[in-house]
Amino acid sequence: MGPSENLAAALIRLENSRAPQDLQAVIGLLVRWLHAPEQQDLCRAFTVWIKRVLLPARLPGIELPEMSDLDEVNTMLAERVKQWTEEWKAEGMQAGRQQGRQEGEAALLLRQLTRKFGPIDEPTRVRVLGADAEQLLVWGERVLSAETLEELFEA
């Protein structure tokens, strides 16, 4: 193993990796470095640690296939990184759209309340902006019939 093949540095890089692509890059190095038969025990130790500790911590909620060596870990990551990235991107976009809709509903309700009841005080503004989508829907329907803000916010 040459000076550029520093296992301690690789371990630190694995610990600090946040993206599956980063993990895959370091594991690819380990596969090349630990290919010799005399490295079998060290390779097995890395594989067990990656499967039982590192990947579950870095990829929570992801079901991992059985993997018996670093080659399999590396192959699995190569196959799954793009899929996971696309899934996470879609989830993020969905969450962003939901948040945007909720913010829009809150802004609309505040405009309606201002139009119906006059200037809205800060505690009411904070209450509306902090409400979940379901509560905003209830209040949005009540704004049509409520005579006062207190009536609007009644349970």
Residue pairs with C-beta under 8 A, 6 or more apart in sequence:
1 7
1 33
5 29
5 33
7 30
7 33
7 42
10 26
10 29
10 30
10 33
13 22
13 26
14 23
14 26
14 27
14 50
14 54
15 54
17 23
17 26
17 58
18 58
20 58
20 59
20 77
20 80
20 81
20 84
20 85
21 81
21 85
23 54
23 55
23 58
23 77
24 74
24 77
24 78
24 81
27 50
27 70
27 73
27 74
27 77
28 74
30 43
30 46
30 70
31 70
31 71
31 74
33 39
34 42
34 43
34 46
34 70
43 69
43 70
44 69
46 70
47 67
47 68
47 69
47 70
47 73
50 70
50 73
51 64
51 67
51 73
55 62
55 64
55 73
56 64
59 84
62 84
64 76
65 76
67 73
67 76
98 133
101 133
102 132
102 133
102 136
103 129
105 133
105 136
105 137
105 140
106 128
106 129
106 131
106 136
108 140
109 128
109 136
109 139
109 140
109 143
110 120
110 125
110 128
110 129
112 140
112 143
113 120
113 124
113 128
113 143
113 149
113 152
114 120
116 143
117 148
117 149
120 128
124 149
127 153
128 136
128 139
131 139
139 152
139 153
142 151
142 152
143 152
146 152
